[in-house]
């Protein structure tokens, strides 16, 4: 192995550590930021960036979920039911996404992030004390009929955008079921774990994974994701949600301004 390859591997390891902290903080496994970064640094198209990011996302979301679960135990039976629908939707959506034009997928991902950021920000504007109140109020019970819908929505977004599942689940749990932000992020991670593995297998089968880049990112993320989870619990609910919105919007603008090759 040449010294250049060693330096690249070390750089990817450190990059993975930074992404792991961000993923643990926001409950998204780091992939949200990794996808545009991989496109910018290595010229990866949207398919390859998403598939390579999944190598890091898969272990990160599992570790992140375990750390969140230690602080806010997740109702695993409900998660298991939702995951059944999520896994099926992920497989179908990932097969569909693998055949899409990479530039169209890139633009759709950015627009999706902007729409989600605007929606989440509007909730804070309409209810300025909502974040503070949700942290202390008991979460409402999720109706049985909502579980399959949550699973399908999460799986579809995970399959198409690889990180979309958690981005849909977190605001839905906070807005509709009064769940505190940190608890919602833990539940979201639990839901995306199986879908992430399915999406990774599907993208790998289609040849959209760079393992040489993805593995060092994954190792770095595994080292640091717990630090991000710890940091999340030190943030106020409002500050955490504002950070979540800012990252969504910043990532989307970066993707629109910096197109991959």
C-alpha positions as CSV (number, residue, x, y, z in Angstrom):
1,X,0.0,0.0,0.0
2,X,1.4,3.4,-1.0
3,X,1.8,6.4,1.3
4,X,-0.9,8.2,-0.7
5,X,-3.3,5.4,-0.2
6,X,-2.6,5.4,3.6
7,X,-3.2,9.1,3.7
8,X,-6.5,8.8,1.9
9,X,-7.5,6.0,4.2
10,X,-6.6,8.1,7.3
11,X,-8.5,11.1,5.9
12,X,-11.6,8.9,5.3
13,X,-11.3,7.6,8.9
14,X,-11.2,11.1,10.3
15,X,-14.0,12.2,8.0
16,X,-16.0,9.2,9.2
17,X,-15.4,10.3,12.8
18,X,-16.8,13.7,12.1
19,X,-19.8,12.3,10.3
20,X,-20.4,9.9,13.2
21,X,-20.6,12.7,15.7
22,X,-23.1,14.5,13.4
23,X,-25.1,11.4,12.9
24,X,-25.3,10.6,16.6
25,X,-26.3,14.2,17.4
26,X,-29.1,14.4,14.8
27,X,-30.1,10.7,14.8
28,X,-29.4,10.2,11.1
29,X,-26.3,8.0,11.0
30,X,-24.2,10.7,9.3
31,X,-25.3,9.8,5.8
32,X,-27.2,13.0,5.3
33,X,-24.0,14.9,5.3
34,X,-21.8,12.1,3.8
35,X,-23.7,11.9,0.5
36,X,-23.0,15.5,-0.7
37,X,-19.5,15.4,0.8
38,X,-18.6,12.2,-1.2
39,X,-20.0,13.9,-4.3
40,X,-17.9,17.0,-3.8
41,X,-14.6,15.3,-2.7
42,X,-14.6,12.3,-5.0
43,X,-16.9,13.3,-7.8
44,X,-19.3,10.4,-7.1
45,X,-22.6,10.5,-8.7
46,X,-25.7,10.3,-6.5
47,X,-26.1,6.5,-6.8
48,X,-22.5,5.8,-5.9
49,X,-22.5,8.4,-3.1
50,X,-25.6,7.0,-1.5
51,X,-24.4,3.4,-1.8
52,X,-21.0,4.2,-0.3
53,X,-22.6,6.3,2.5
54,X,-24.7,3.2,3.4
55,X,-21.5,1.3,4.3
56,X,-21.0,3.9,7.1
57,X,-24.7,4.4,7.9
58,X,-25.4,0.7,8.6
59,X,-23.2,0.3,11.7
60,X,-23.7,3.9,12.8
61,X,-27.4,3.7,13.1
62,X,-27.2,0.4,15.0
63,X,-24.7,1.9,17.5
64,X,-26.7,5.1,17.7
65,X,-29.9,3.3,18.4
66,X,-28.3,1.2,21.2
67,X,-27.0,4.4,22.8
68,X,-30.4,6.2,22.5
69,X,-32.2,3.1,23.8
70,X,-30.0,3.1,26.9
71,X,-31.3,6.6,27.8
72,X,-34.9,6.3,26.3
73,X,-36.0,2.7,26.0
74,X,-37.8,2.1,22.8
75,X,-40.9,-0.1,22.6
76,X,-39.3,-2.9,20.5
77,X,-42.5,-4.8,19.7
78,X,-44.0,-1.7,18.0
79,X,-40.7,-1.1,16.2
80,X,-40.7,-4.7,15.0
81,X,-44.2,-4.3,13.5
82,X,-43.3,-1.1,11.8
83,X,-40.0,-2.6,10.5
84,X,-41.9,-5.4,8.6
85,X,-43.6,-2.8,6.4
86,X,-40.4,-0.7,6.3
87,X,-38.2,-3.5,5.0
88,X,-40.6,-4.4,2.2
89,X,-41.0,-0.7,1.2
90,X,-37.2,-0.2,1.3
91,X,-36.5,-3.1,-1.0
92,X,-39.0,-1.9,-3.6
93,X,-37.9,1.7,-3.4
94,X,-34.2,0.9,-3.6
95,X,-34.7,-1.2,-6.7
96,X,-36.6,1.8,-8.2
97,X,-34.0,4.3,-7.2
98,X,-31.1,2.3,-8.6
99,X,-32.6,2.7,-12.0
100,X,-33.2,6.5,-11.8
101,X,-31.1,9.1,-13.6
102,X,-28.4,10.1,-11.1
103,X,-28.8,13.8,-11.7
104,X,-32.5,13.7,-11.2
105,X,-32.1,11.7,-8.0
106,X,-29.5,14.3,-6.8
107,X,-31.9,17.2,-7.4
108,X,-34.9,15.3,-5.9
109,X,-32.9,14.6,-2.7
110,X,-32.0,18.3,-2.3
111,X,-35.7,19.4,-2.8
112,X,-36.8,16.8,-0.3
113,X,-34.5,18.2,2.3
114,X,-35.6,21.8,1.7
115,X,-39.3,20.8,2.0
116,X,-38.6,18.9,5.2
117,X,-36.6,21.8,6.7
118,X,-39.3,24.3,5.9
119,X,-42.0,22.1,7.4
120,X,-40.1,21.4,10.5
121,X,-39.2,25.1,10.9
122,X,-42.9,26.1,10.4
123,X,-43.8,23.9,13.4
124,X,-41.4,25.8,15.6
125,X,-42.7,29.1,14.4
126,X,-46.3,28.2,15.0
127,X,-45.6,26.7,18.4
128,X,-42.6,28.5,19.9
129,X,-42.8,26.6,23.1
130,X,-43.5,23.2,21.5
131,X,-40.0,21.8,21.9
132,X,-39.9,22.7,25.5
133,X,-43.3,21.4,26.3
134,X,-42.8,18.1,24.4
135,X,-39.7,17.3,26.4
136,X,-41.8,17.1,29.6
137,X,-45.2,16.0,28.3
138,X,-45.9,12.2,28.0
139,X,-45.9,11.0,24.3
140,X,-49.3,10.1,22.9
141,X,-49.9,6.5,22.0
142,X,-49.3,5.7,18.4
143,X,-52.5,4.2,16.8
144,X,-52.1,0.7,15.5
145,X,-53.2,1.9,12.0
146,X,-50.4,4.5,12.0
147,X,-47.7,1.9,12.4
148,X,-47.9,0.3,8.8
149,X,-48.1,3.8,7.3
150,X,-45.0,4.9,9.3
151,X,-43.1,1.8,8.2
152,X,-44.0,2.3,4.5
153,X,-43.1,6.0,4.5
154,X,-39.8,5.3,6.3
155,X,-38.9,2.4,4.1
156,X,-39.8,4.3,0.9
157,X,-37.6,7.2,1.8
158,X,-34.8,5.0,3.0
159,X,-34.8,3.1,-0.3
160,X,-34.9,6.2,-2.5
161,X,-32.6,8.5,-0.6
162,X,-30.9,6.0,1.8
163,X,-31.2,8.4,4.8
164,X,-34.8,9.6,4.2
165,X,-36.5,7.2,6.6
166,X,-35.2,8.9,9.8
167,X,-35.8,12.3,8.4
168,X,-39.5,11.5,7.9
169,X,-39.9,9.6,11.2
170,X,-38.4,12.2,13.5
171,X,-40.7,15.1,12.6
172,X,-43.7,12.8,12.4
173,X,-43.2,11.4,15.9
174,X,-42.5,14.9,17.3
175,X,-45.4,16.6,15.6
176,X,-48.2,14.0,15.6
177,X,-47.4,12.0,18.8
178,X,-45.8,14.7,21.0
179,X,-42.6,12.7,21.4
180,X,-39.4,14.5,22.7
181,X,-36.8,15.1,20.0
182,X,-34.2,12.8,21.5
183,X,-36.7,9.9,22.0
184,X,-38.0,10.4,18.5
185,X,-34.4,10.2,17.1
186,X,-33.8,7.0,19.0
187,X,-37.0,5.4,17.6
188,X,-36.1,6.6,14.1
189,X,-32.8,4.9,14.3
190,X,-34.5,1.7,15.4
191,X,-36.7,1.8,12.4
192,X,-34.0,2.5,9.8
193,X,-31.6,-0.2,10.9
194,X,-33.1,-3.1,8.9
195,X,-34.0,-0.9,6.0
196,X,-30.4,0.4,5.8
197,X,-29.1,-3.2,5.5
198,X,-31.5,-4.0,2.8
199,X,-30.7,-0.8,0.9
200,X,-27.0,-1.5,1.2
201,X,-27.4,-5.0,-0.2
202,X,-29.5,-3.6,-3.1
203,X,-27.1,-0.8,-4.0
204,X,-24.1,-3.2,-3.7
205,X,-25.8,-5.6,-6.0
206,X,-26.3,-2.8,-8.5
207,X,-22.6,-1.9,-8.3
208,X,-23.2,1.4,-6.6
209,X,-20.8,1.0,-3.6
210,X,-17.1,2.1,-3.2
211,X,-16.0,-0.2,-0.4
212,X,-12.5,1.2,-0.2
213,X,-13.9,4.6,0.8
214,X,-16.9,3.3,2.7
215,X,-15.1,1.0,5.1
216,X,-12.8,3.7,6.6
217,X,-15.8,6.0,6.9
218,X,-17.7,3.2,8.8
219,X,-14.8,2.6,11.2
220,X,-14.5,6.3,12.0
221,X,-18.2,6.6,12.5
222,X,-18.3,3.6,14.8
223,X,-15.7,5.2,17.0
224,X,-17.4,8.6,17.3
225,X,-21.2,8.1,17.0
226,X,-21.7,7.6,20.7
227,X,-20.1,11.0,21.3
228,X,-22.8,12.6,19.1
229,X,-25.5,10.9,21.1
230,X,-24.1,12.2,24.3
231,X,-23.9,15.7,22.8
232,X,-27.6,15.4,21.7
233,X,-28.7,14.9,25.3
234,X,-26.8,18.1,26.4
235,X,-28.7,20.2,23.8
236,X,-32.0,21.8,24.7
237,X,-34.9,20.4,22.7
238,X,-35.3,23.7,20.8
239,X,-31.6,24.0,20.0
240,X,-31.5,20.4,18.8
241,X,-34.5,21.0,16.5
242,X,-33.0,24.2,15.1
243,X,-29.7,22.4,14.5
244,X,-31.7,19.6,12.7
245,X,-33.4,22.2,10.5
246,X,-30.1,24.1,9.8
247,X,-28.3,20.9,8.7
248,X,-31.2,19.9,6.4
249,X,-31.2,23.3,4.7
250,X,-27.4,23.7,4.6
251,X,-27.0,20.2,3.0
252,X,-29.7,20.9,0.4
253,X,-28.2,24.2,-0.6
254,X,-24.7,22.5,-0.9
255,X,-26.1,19.9,-3.2
256,X,-27.9,22.4,-5.4
257,X,-24.8,24.6,-5.7
258,X,-22.2,21.9,-6.1
259,X,-23.3,19.3,-8.7
260,X,-21.3,16.0,-8.8
261,X,-19.5,15.0,-12.0
